[in-house]
Amino acid sequence: GRARQAAPRPDGGALPRTSSAETLATVQAAALTGSAVWIGYVNADGAASQRVIAPVRVEGGFVTAYDHTADEVRTYPLHRVTGVAELAEDAD
C-alpha cells in the first residue's frame, strides 16, 4: 500500500461542532486560499466520519472539494457537515 500522510487532528481527536455560518465561512476561506480543512461529516445513513478536504467551490449549499481521505474530488452537502477545523500547520 502507499503511505498516507496523516494530518494531526485538532484537540487530539474530536472535531468541534461548528455553526452552519462558521462552517460556511471556514470552508469558503479554505477554497479561496487553496488550503485543506478537517470536516466532521454524517452520510445519508447517519454514519459519522472525519475527512481532510481541500475545498474547490462552495455554492448552493454544497462544497465541492478534493477529498484527501478518499483521494478523489467529491461534493458534500453543507448541512451534513457537523464541524470544521483548520489543519495544524506541518512543523517540518
PyMOL commands that set and color helices and strands:
alter all, ss='L'
color gray80, all
select helices_A, chain A and resi 10-12+20-33+78-80
alter helices_A, ss='H'
color red, helices_A
select strands_A, chain A and resi 37-42+48-59+62-67+72-77+81-86
alter strands_A, ss='S'
color yellow, strands_A
deselect
rebuild
show_as cartoon
